[in-house]
Amino acid sequence: MAVPKRRMSKMKGRKRRTHYTALTPTVVTCASCGAPTRPHFACPSCGQYRGRQTRPAAE
Ligand SMILES: [Zn+2]
């Protein structure tokens, strides 16, 4: 059975794992209107981010 000749360095493994990203986008609910939105993004339906209005609400 094939066995690795050398122990892989911490950097080598970590560099490979930089490409391991979440495949499904994270969804949170808006605090003001409850619509599904992405974290760290203004809500697409009401435009609120952390209690502030970022743009005119889409109505
Ligand atoms: Zn909202």
N, CA, C, O and the ligand as a Tripos MOL2 file, in Angstrom:
@<TRIPOS>MOLECULE
protein
  237   235    60     0     0
PROTEIN
NO_CHARGES

@<TRIPOS>ATOM
      1 N           0.8440   -1.1970    0.0000 N.3       1 MET1
      2 CA          0.0000    0.0000    0.0000 C.3       1 MET1
      3 C           0.8760    1.2430    0.0000 C.2       1 MET1
      4 O           1.8600    1.3290    0.7340 O.2       1 MET1
      5 N           0.5040    2.1910   -0.8270 N.am      2 ALA2
      6 CA          1.3010    3.4130   -0.9430 C.3       2 ALA2
      7 C           1.1880    4.2530    0.3190 C.2       2 ALA2
      8 O           0.1050    4.4310    0.8750 O.2       2 ALA2
      9 N           2.3110    4.7550    0.7480 N.am      3 VAL3
     10 CA          2.3760    5.5560    1.9720 C.3       3 VAL3
     11 C           3.1380    6.8450    1.6520 C.2       3 VAL3
     12 O           4.1300    6.7890    0.9240 O.2       3 VAL3
     13 N           2.7190    7.9910    2.1620 N.am      4 PRO4
     14 CA          3.4540    9.2260    1.9080 C.3       4 PRO4
     15 C           4.8790    9.1230    2.4240 C.2       4 PRO4
     16 O           5.1140    8.6630    3.5420 O.2       4 PRO4
     17 N           5.8310    9.5550    1.5980 N.am      5 LYS5
     18 CA          7.2440    9.4490    1.9910 C.3       5 LYS5
     19 C           7.6000   10.4740    3.0460 C.2       5 LYS5
     20 O           8.3740   10.2030    3.9640 O.2       5 LYS5
     21 N           7.0170   11.6720    2.8990 N.am      6 ARG6
     22 CA          7.3330   12.7520    3.8280 C.3       6 ARG6
     23 C           6.0460   13.2640    4.4500 C.2       6 ARG6
     24 O           4.9780   13.2650    3.8380 O.2       6 ARG6
     25 N           6.1950   13.6930    5.6780 N.am      7 ARG7
     26 CA          5.0660   14.3630    6.3280 C.3       7 ARG7
     27 C           4.8320   15.6960    5.6260 C.2       7 ARG7
     28 O           5.7730   16.4510    5.3810 O.2       7 ARG7
     29 N           3.5680   15.9810    5.3050 N.am      8 MET8
     30 CA          3.2530   17.2470    4.6360 C.3       8 MET8
     31 C           3.3180   18.3870    5.6570 C.2       8 MET8
     32 O           2.8150   18.2660    6.7740 O.2       8 MET8
     33 N           3.9400   19.4840    5.2540 N.am      9 SER9
     34 CA          4.0960   20.6120    6.1670 C.3       9 SER9
     35 C           2.7400   21.2550    6.4550 C.2       9 SER9
     36 O           1.7830   21.0800    5.7010 O.2       9 SER9
     37 N           2.6750   21.9880    7.5410 N.am     10 LYS10
     38 CA          1.4380   22.7000    7.8960 C.3      10 LYS10
     39 C           1.0460   23.6540    6.7810 C.2      10 LYS10
     40 O          -0.1290   23.7620    6.4320 O.2      10 LYS10
     41 N           2.0510   24.3590    6.2130 N.am     11 MET11
     42 CA          1.7600   25.3400    5.1630 C.3      11 MET11
     43 C           1.1720   24.6610    3.9260 C.2      11 MET11
     44 O           0.2320   25.1680    3.3140 O.2      11 MET11
     45 N           1.7430   23.4960    3.5660 N.am     12 LYS12
     46 CA          1.2770   22.7900    2.3650 C.3      12 LYS12
     47 C          -0.2080   22.4320    2.5050 C.2      12 LYS12
     48 O          -0.9970   22.6660    1.5890 O.2      12 LYS12
     49 N          -0.5770   21.8690    3.6500 N.am     13 GLY13
     50 CA         -1.9770   21.4910    3.8610 C.3      13 GLY13
     51 C          -2.8790   22.7020    3.9170 C.2      13 GLY13
     52 O          -3.9830   22.6920    3.3730 O.2      13 GLY13
     53 N          -2.4060   23.7500    4.5780 N.am     14 ARG14
     54 CA         -3.2280   24.9640    4.7180 C.3      14 ARG14
     55 C          -3.4290   25.6410    3.3770 C.2      14 ARG14
     56 O          -4.5130   26.1530    3.1010 O.2      14 ARG14
     57 N          -2.3970   25.6530    2.5350 N.am     15 LYS15
     58 CA         -2.5220   26.2740    1.2140 C.3      15 LYS15
     59 C          -3.5540   25.5280    0.3710 C.2      15 LYS15
     60 O          -4.3220   26.1540   -0.3580 O.2      15 LYS15
     61 N          -3.5790   24.2080    0.4630 N.am     16 ARG16
     62 CA         -4.5720   23.4200   -0.2750 C.3      16 ARG16
     63 C          -5.9740   23.7580    0.2320 C.2      16 ARG16
     64 O          -6.9120   23.8870   -0.5560 O.2      16 ARG16
     65 N          -6.1100   23.9020    1.5510 N.am     17 ARG17
     66 CA         -7.4410   24.1280    2.1310 C.3      17 ARG17
     67 C          -7.9570   25.5360    1.9030 C.2      17 ARG17
     68 O          -9.1090   25.8210    2.2300 O.2      17 ARG17
     69 N          -7.1380   26.4330    1.3490 N.am     18 THR18
     70 CA         -7.6570   27.7670    1.0480 C.3      18 THR18
     71 C          -8.7580   27.7080    0.0010 C.2      18 THR18
     72 O          -9.5700   28.6280   -0.0960 O.2      18 THR18
     73 N          -8.7930   26.6370   -0.7840 N.am     19 HIS19
     74 CA         -9.8050   26.5060   -1.8300 C.3      19 HIS19
     75 C         -11.0740   25.8450   -1.3120 C.2      19 HIS19
     76 O         -12.0660   25.7590   -2.0360 O.2      19 HIS19
     77 N         -11.0560   25.3740   -0.0630 N.am     20 TYR20
     78 CA        -12.2410   24.7300    0.5120 C.3      20 TYR20
     79 C         -13.1780   25.8350    0.9930 C.2      20 TYR20
     80 O         -13.0140   26.3610    2.0930 O.2      20 TYR20
     81 N         -14.1420   26.1750    0.1770 N.am     21 THR21
     82 CA        -15.0960   27.2170    0.5540 C.3      21 THR21
     83 C         -16.4800   26.6020    0.6590 C.2      21 THR21
     84 O         -16.7320   25.5190    0.1300 O.2      21 THR21
     85 N         -17.3680   27.2970    1.3410 N.am     22 ALA22
     86 CA        -18.7470   26.8280    1.4840 C.3      22 ALA22
     87 C         -19.4290   26.8970    0.1200 C.2      22 ALA22
     88 O         -19.4070   27.9330   -0.5450 O.2      22 ALA22
     89 N         -20.0300   25.7890   -0.2840 N.am     23 LEU23
     90 CA        -20.6590   25.7330   -1.6030 C.3      23 LEU23
     91 C         -22.0540   26.3290   -1.5850 C.2      23 LEU23
     92 O         -22.5160   26.8550   -2.5970 O.2      23 LEU23
     93 N         -22.7300   26.2520   -0.4450 N.am     24 THR24
     94 CA        -24.0740   26.8090   -0.3550 C.3      24 THR24
     95 C         -23.9780   28.2020    0.2540 C.2      24 THR24
     96 O         -23.3380   28.3610    1.2930 O.2      24 THR24
     97 N         -24.5880   29.2130   -0.3510 N.am     25 PRO25
     98 CA        -24.5230   30.5610    0.2070 C.3      25 PRO25
     99 C         -25.2750   30.6440    1.5290 C.2      25 PRO25
    100 O         -26.3380   30.0480    1.7020 O.2      25 PRO25
    101 N         -24.6970   31.3980    2.4540 N.am     26 THR26
    102 CA        -25.3030   31.5640    3.7670 C.3      26 THR26
    103 C         -26.4720   32.5430    3.6740 C.2      26 THR26
    104 O         -26.3790   33.5760    3.0100 O.2      26 THR26
    105 N         -27.5540   32.2130    4.3360 N.am     27 VAL27
    106 CA        -28.7410   33.0630    4.3140 C.3      27 VAL27
    107 C         -29.1550   33.3510    5.7460 C.2      27 VAL27
    108 O         -29.2780   32.4360    6.5610 O.2      27 VAL27
    109 N         -29.3670   34.6110    6.0480 N.am     28 VAL28
    110 CA        -29.9040   35.0090    7.3410 C.3      28 VAL28
    111 C         -31.1920   35.7820    7.0750 C.2      28 VAL28
    112 O         -31.4650   36.1760    5.9410 O.2      28 VAL28
    113 N         -31.9760   35.9940    8.1180 N.am     29 THR29
    114 CA        -33.2110   36.7550    7.9550 C.3      29 THR29
    115 C         -32.9710   38.2000    8.3680 C.2      29 THR29
    116 O         -32.2410   38.4810    9.3190 O.2      29 THR29
    117 N         -33.6060   39.1180    7.6270 N.am     30 CYS30
    118 CA        -33.4750   40.5360    7.9050 C.3      30 CYS30
    119 C         -34.0740   40.8520    9.2720 C.2      30 CYS30
    120 O         -35.1380   40.3440    9.6260 O.2      30 CYS30
    121 N         -33.3750   41.7010   10.0410 N.am     31 ALA31
    122 CA        -33.8450   42.0290   11.3870 C.3      31 ALA31
    123 C         -35.0900   42.9100   11.3410 C.2      31 ALA31
    124 O         -35.9020   42.8620   12.2640 O.2      31 ALA31
    125 N         -35.2620   43.7150   10.2890 N.am     32 SER32
    126 CA        -36.3710   44.6640   10.2600 C.3      32 SER32
    127 C         -37.5880   44.1120    9.5240 C.2      32 SER32
    128 O         -38.7170   44.3330    9.9640 O.2      32 SER32
    129 N         -37.3850   43.3860    8.3920 N.am     33 CYS33
    130 CA        -38.5460   42.9080    7.6390 C.3      33 CYS33
    131 C         -38.6450   41.3950    7.6110 C.2      33 CYS33
    132 O         -39.6820   40.8680    7.2090 O.2      33 CYS33
    133 N         -37.5940   40.6620    8.0270 N.am     34 GLY34
    134 CA        -37.6870   39.2110    8.0870 C.3      34 GLY34
    135 C         -37.4480   38.5140    6.7670 C.2      34 GLY34
    136 O         -37.5960   37.2950    6.6860 O.2      34 GLY34
    137 N         -37.0820   39.2480    5.7280 N.am     35 ALA35
    138 CA        -36.8380   38.6290    4.4280 C.3      35 ALA35
    139 C         -35.4810   37.9200    4.4320 C.2      35 ALA35
    140 O         -34.5760   38.3450    5.1500 O.2      35 ALA35
    141 N         -35.3200   36.8540    3.6520 N.am     36 PRO36
    142 CA        -34.0050   36.1970    3.5930 C.3      36 PRO36
    143 C         -32.9940   37.0960    2.9110 C.2      36 PRO36
    144 O         -33.2540   37.6430    1.8400 O.2      36 PRO36
    145 N         -31.8270   37.2460    3.5460 N.am     37 THR37
    146 CA        -30.7640   38.0990    3.0100 C.3      37 THR37
    147 C         -29.4200   37.5140    3.3910 C.2      37 THR37
    148 O         -29.3480   36.6040    4.2170 O.2      37 THR37
    149 N         -28.3610   38.0250    2.8010 N.am     38 ARG38
    150 CA        -27.0190   37.5210    3.0820 C.3      38 ARG38
    151 C         -26.4160   38.3010    4.2480 C.2      38 ARG38
    152 O         -26.6820   39.4950    4.3910 O.2      38 ARG38
    153 N         -25.6060   37.6420    5.0860 N.am     39 PRO39
    154 CA        -24.9620   38.3650    6.1730 C.3      39 PRO39
    155 C         -23.9560   39.3800    5.6430 C.2      39 PRO39
    156 O         -23.2920   39.1290    4.6370 O.2      39 PRO39
    157 N         -23.8400   40.5170    6.3110 N.am     40 HIS40
    158 CA        -22.9330   41.6120    5.9520 C.3      40 HIS40
    159 C         -23.3420   42.2910    4.6520 C.2      40 HIS40
    160 O         -22.5330   42.9730    4.0230 O.2      40 HIS40
    161 N         -24.6180   42.1020    4.2420 N.am     41 PHE41
    162 CA        -25.1430   42.7700    3.0540 C.3      41 PHE41
    163 C         -26.4230   43.4960    3.4420 C.2      41 PHE41
    164 O         -27.1560   43.0400    4.3210 O.2      41 PHE41
    165 N         -26.6960   44.6200    2.7920 N.am     42 ALA42
    166 CA        -27.9550   45.3120    3.0260 C.3      42 ALA42
    167 C         -29.1010   44.4420    2.5230 C.2      42 ALA42
    168 O         -28.9550   43.7190    1.5380 O.2      42 ALA42
    169 N         -30.2500   44.5190    3.2120 N.am     43 CYS43
    170 CA        -31.4050   43.7040    2.8400 C.3      43 CYS43
    171 C         -31.8950   44.1040    1.4440 C.2      43 CYS43
    172 O         -32.0870   45.2960    1.2000 O.2      43 CYS43
    173 N         -32.1040   43.1630    0.5230 N.am     44 PRO44
    174 CA        -32.5440   43.5350   -0.8300 C.3      44 PRO44
    175 C         -33.9790   44.0470   -0.8790 C.2      44 PRO44
    176 O         -34.3440   44.7500   -1.8210 O.2      44 PRO44
    177 N         -34.8010   43.7110    0.1120 N.am     45 SER45
    178 CA        -36.2080   44.1230    0.0490 C.3      45 SER45
    179 C         -36.4570   45.4490    0.7530 C.2      45 SER45
    180 O         -37.2440   46.2560    0.2560 O.2      45 SER45
    181 N         -35.8120   45.7080    1.9010 N.am     46 CYS46
    182 CA        -36.0710   46.9610    2.6160 C.3      46 CYS46
    183 C         -34.8500   47.8780    2.6590 C.2      46 CYS46
    184 O         -34.9890   49.0480    3.0170 O.2      46 CYS46
    185 N         -33.6430   47.3820    2.3020 N.am     47 GLY47
    186 CA        -32.4630   48.2470    2.2490 C.3      47 GLY47
    187 C         -31.8640   48.5750    3.5920 C.2      47 GLY47
    188 O         -31.0390   49.4840    3.6840 O.2      47 GLY47
    189 N         -32.2540   47.8560    4.6590 N.am     48 GLN48
    190 CA        -31.7270   48.1350    5.9920 C.3      48 GLN48
    191 C         -30.4700   47.3250    6.2200 C.2      48 GLN48
    192 O         -30.3800   46.1670    5.8120 O.2      48 GLN48
    193 N         -29.4860   47.9510    6.8850 N.am     49 TYR49
    194 CA        -28.3000   47.2160    7.3230 C.3      49 TYR49
    195 C         -27.9220   47.7170    8.6980 C.2      49 TYR49
    196 O         -27.6060   48.8950    8.8660 O.2      49 TYR49
    197 N         -27.9500   46.8360    9.6870 N.am     50 ARG50
    198 CA        -27.6490   47.1520   11.0860 C.3      50 ARG50
    199 C         -28.4480   48.3670   11.5570 C.2      50 ARG50
    200 O         -27.9160   49.2670   12.2060 O.2      50 ARG50
    201 N         -29.7340   48.3690   11.2160 N.am     51 GLY51
    202 CA        -30.6240   49.4220   11.7010 C.3      51 GLY51
    203 C         -30.5480   50.7100   10.9390 C.2      51 GLY51
    204 O         -31.2400   51.6640   11.2920 O.2      51 GLY51
    205 N         -29.7230   50.7840    9.8900 N.am     52 ARG52
    206 CA        -29.6370   52.0090    9.1140 C.3      52 ARG52
    207 C         -30.2150   51.7700    7.7190 C.2      52 ARG52
    208 O         -30.1420   50.6650    7.1820 O.2      52 ARG52
    209 N         -30.7940   52.8380    7.1400 N.am     53 GLN53
    210 CA        -31.3190   52.7690    5.7750 C.3      53 GLN53
    211 C         -30.1650   53.0530    4.8220 C.2      53 GLN53
    212 O         -29.5390   54.1100    4.8990 O.2      53 GLN53
    213 N         -29.8840   52.1120    3.9250 N.am     54 THR54
    214 CA        -28.7540   52.2850    3.0200 C.3      54 THR54
    215 C         -29.1810   52.8740    1.6820 C.2      54 THR54
    216 O         -28.3700   53.4930    0.9920 O.2      54 THR54
    217 N         -30.4080   52.6950    1.3170 N.am     55 ARG55
    218 CA        -30.9080   53.2090    0.0350 C.3      55 ARG55
    219 C         -32.4240   53.2570    0.1280 C.2      55 ARG55
    220 O         -32.9890   52.6560    1.0410 O.2      55 ARG55
    221 N         -33.1090   53.9530   -0.7840 N.am     56 PRO56
    222 CA        -34.5730   53.9800   -0.7390 C.3      56 PRO56
    223 C         -35.1410   52.5620   -0.8610 C.2      56 PRO56
    224 O         -34.6910   51.7660   -1.6860 O.2      56 PRO56
    225 N         -36.1300   52.2680   -0.0310 N.am     57 ALA57
    226 CA        -36.7150   50.9270   -0.0110 C.3      57 ALA57
    227 C         -37.4440   50.6550   -1.3210 C.2      57 ALA57
    228 O         -38.1090   51.5330   -1.8720 O.2      57 ALA57
    229 N         -37.3050   49.4070   -1.8160 N.am     58 ALA58
    230 CA        -37.9820   48.9970   -3.0610 C.3      58 ALA58
    231 C         -39.4490   48.7090   -2.7700 C.2      58 ALA58
    232 O         -39.7680   47.7150   -2.1170 O.2      58 ALA58
    233 N         -40.3350   49.5610   -3.2430 N.am     59 GLU59
    234 CA        -41.7680   49.3530   -3.0090 C.3      59 GLU59
    235 C         -42.5560   49.4910   -4.2860 C.2      59 GLU59
    236 O         -43.7780   49.3470   -4.2770 O.2      59 GLU59
    237 ZN        -35.3230   43.8120    5.2270 Zn       60 ZN60
@<TRIPOS>BOND
     1     1     2 1
     2     2     3 1
     3     3     4 2
     4     3     5 am
     5     5     6 1
     6     6     7 1
     7     7     8 2
     8     7     9 am
     9     9    10 1
    10    10    11 1
    11    11    12 2
    12    11    13 am
    13    13    14 1
    14    14    15 1
    15    15    16 2
    16    15    17 am
    17    17    18 1
    18    18    19 1
    19    19    20 2
    20    19    21 am
    21    21    22 1
    22    22    23 1
    23    23    24 2
    24    23    25 am
    25    25    26 1
    26    26    27 1
    27    27    28 2
    28    27    29 am
    29    29    30 1
    30    30    31 1
    31    31    32 2
    32    31    33 am
    33    33    34 1
    34    34    35 1
    35    35    36 2
    36    35    37 am
    37    37    38 1
    38    38    39 1
    39    39    40 2
    40    39    41 am
    41    41    42 1
    42    42    43 1
    43    43    44 2
    44    43    45 am
    45    45    46 1
    46    46    47 1
    47    47    48 2
    48    47    49 am
    49    49    50 1
    50    50    51 1
    51    51    52 2
    52    51    53 am
    53    53    54 1
    54    54    55 1
    55    55    56 2
    56    55    57 am
    57    57    58 1
    58    58    59 1
    59    59    60 2
    60    59    61 am
    61    61    62 1
    62    62    63 1
    63    63    64 2
    64    63    65 am
    65    65    66 1
    66    66    67 1
    67    67    68 2
    68    67    69 am
    69    69    70 1
    70    70    71 1
    71    71    72 2
    72    71    73 am
    73    73    74 1
    74    74    75 1
    75    75    76 2
    76    75    77 am
    77    77    78 1
    78    78    79 1
    79    79    80 2
    80    79    81 am
    81    81    82 1
    82    82    83 1
    83    83    84 2
    84    83    85 am
    85    85    86 1
    86    86    87 1
    87    87    88 2
    88    87    89 am
    89    89    90 1
    90    90    91 1
    91    91    92 2
    92    91    93 am
    93    93    94 1
    94    94    95 1
    95    95    96 2
    96    95    97 am
    97    97    98 1
    98    98    99 1
    99    99   100 2
   100    99   101 am
   101   101   102 1
   102   102   103 1
   103   103   104 2
   104   103   105 am
   105   105   106 1
   106   106   107 1
   107   107   108 2
   108   107   109 am
   109   109   110 1
   110   110   111 1
   111   111   112 2
   112   111   113 am
   113   113   114 1
   114   114   115 1
   115   115   116 2
   116   115   117 am
   117   117   118 1
   118   118   119 1
   119   119   120 2
   120   119   121 am
   121   121   122 1
   122   122   123 1
   123   123   124 2
   124   123   125 am
   125   125   126 1
   126   126   127 1
   127   127   128 2
   128   127   129 am
   129   129   130 1
   130   130   131 1
   131   131   132 2
   132   131   133 am
   133   133   134 1
   134   134   135 1
   135   135   136 2
   136   135   137 am
   137   137   138 1
   138   138   139 1
   139   139   140 2
   140   139   141 am
   141   141   142 1
   142   142   143 1
   143   143   144 2
   144   143   145 am
   145   145   146 1
   146   146   147 1
   147   147   148 2
   148   147   149 am
   149   149   150 1
   150   150   151 1
   151   151   152 2
   152   151   153 am
   153   153   154 1
   154   154   155 1
   155   155   156 2
   156   155   157 am
   157   157   158 1
   158   158   159 1
   159   159   160 2
   160   159   161 am
   161   161   162 1
   162   162   163 1
   163   163   164 2
   164   163   165 am
   165   165   166 1
   166   166   167 1
   167   167   168 2
   168   167   169 am
   169   169   170 1
   170   170   171 1
   171   171   172 2
   172   171   173 am
   173   173   174 1
   174   174   175 1
   175   175   176 2
   176   175   177 am
   177   177   178 1
   178   178   179 1
   179   179   180 2
   180   179   181 am
   181   181   182 1
   182   182   183 1
   183   183   184 2
   184   183   185 am
   185   185   186 1
   186   186   187 1
   187   187   188 2
   188   187   189 am
   189   189   190 1
   190   190   191 1
   191   191   192 2
   192   191   193 am
   193   193   194 1
   194   194   195 1
   195   195   196 2
   196   195   197 am
   197   197   198 1
   198   198   199 1
   199   199   200 2
   200   199   201 am
   201   201   202 1
   202   202   203 1
   203   203   204 2
   204   203   205 am
   205   205   206 1
   206   206   207 1
   207   207   208 2
   208   207   209 am
   209   209   210 1
   210   210   211 1
   211   211   212 2
   212   211   213 am
   213   213   214 1
   214   214   215 1
   215   215   216 2
   216   215   217 am
   217   217   218 1
   218   218   219 1
   219   219   220 2
   220   219   221 am
   221   221   222 1
   222   222   223 1
   223   223   224 2
   224   223   225 am
   225   225   226 1
   226   226   227 1
   227   227   228 2
   228   227   229 am
   229   229   230 1
   230   230   231 1
   231   231   232 2
   232   231   233 am
   233   233   234 1
   234   234   235 1
   235   235   236 2
@<TRIPOS>SUBSTRUCTURE
     1 MET1         2 RESIDUE 1 A MET
     2 ALA2         6 RESIDUE 1 A ALA
     3 VAL3        10 RESIDUE 1 A VAL
     4 PRO4        14 RESIDUE 1 A PRO
     5 LYS5        18 RESIDUE 1 A LYS
     6 ARG6        22 RESIDUE 1 A ARG
     7 ARG7        26 RESIDUE 1 A ARG
     8 MET8        30 RESIDUE 1 A MET
     9 SER9        34 RESIDUE 1 A SER
    10 LYS10       38 RESIDUE 1 A LYS
    11 MET11       42 RESIDUE 1 A MET
    12 LYS12       46 RESIDUE 1 A LYS
    13 GLY13       50 RESIDUE 1 A GLY
    14 ARG14       54 RESIDUE 1 A ARG
    15 LYS15       58 RESIDUE 1 A LYS
    16 ARG16       62 RESIDUE 1 A ARG
    17 ARG17       66 RESIDUE 1 A ARG
    18 THR18       70 RESIDUE 1 A THR
    19 HIS19       74 RESIDUE 1 A HIS
    20 TYR20       78 RESIDUE 1 A TYR
    21 THR21       82 RESIDUE 1 A THR
    22 ALA22       86 RESIDUE 1 A ALA
    23 LEU23       90 RESIDUE 1 A LEU
    24 THR24       94 RESIDUE 1 A THR
    25 PRO25       98 RESIDUE 1 A PRO
    26 THR26      102 RESIDUE 1 A THR
    27 VAL27      106 RESIDUE 1 A VAL
    28 VAL28      110 RESIDUE 1 A VAL
    29 THR29      114 RESIDUE 1 A THR
    30 CYS30      118 RESIDUE 1 A CYS
    31 ALA31      122 RESIDUE 1 A ALA
    32 SER32      126 RESIDUE 1 A SER
    33 CYS33      130 RESIDUE 1 A CYS
    34 GLY34      134 RESIDUE 1 A GLY
    35 ALA35      138 RESIDUE 1 A ALA
    36 PRO36      142 RESIDUE 1 A PRO
    37 THR37      146 RESIDUE 1 A THR
    38 ARG38      150 RESIDUE 1 A ARG
    39 PRO39      154 RESIDUE 1 A PRO
    40 HIS40      158 RESIDUE 1 A HIS
    41 PHE41      162 RESIDUE 1 A PHE
    42 ALA42      166 RESIDUE 1 A ALA
    43 CYS43      170 RESIDUE 1 A CYS
    44 PRO44      174 RESIDUE 1 A PRO
    45 SER45      178 RESIDUE 1 A SER
    46 CYS46      182 RESIDUE 1 A CYS
    47 GLY47      186 RESIDUE 1 A GLY
    48 GLN48      190 RESIDUE 1 A GLN
    49 TYR49      194 RESIDUE 1 A TYR
    50 ARG50      198 RESIDUE 1 A ARG
    51 GLY51      202 RESIDUE 1 A GLY
    52 ARG52      206 RESIDUE 1 A ARG
    53 GLN53      210 RESIDUE 1 A GLN
    54 THR54      214 RESIDUE 1 A THR
    55 ARG55      218 RESIDUE 1 A ARG
    56 PRO56      222 RESIDUE 1 A PRO
    57 ALA57      226 RESIDUE 1 A ALA
    58 ALA58      230 RESIDUE 1 A ALA
    59 GLU59      234 RESIDUE 1 A GLU
    60 ZN60       237 GROUP 0 **** ****
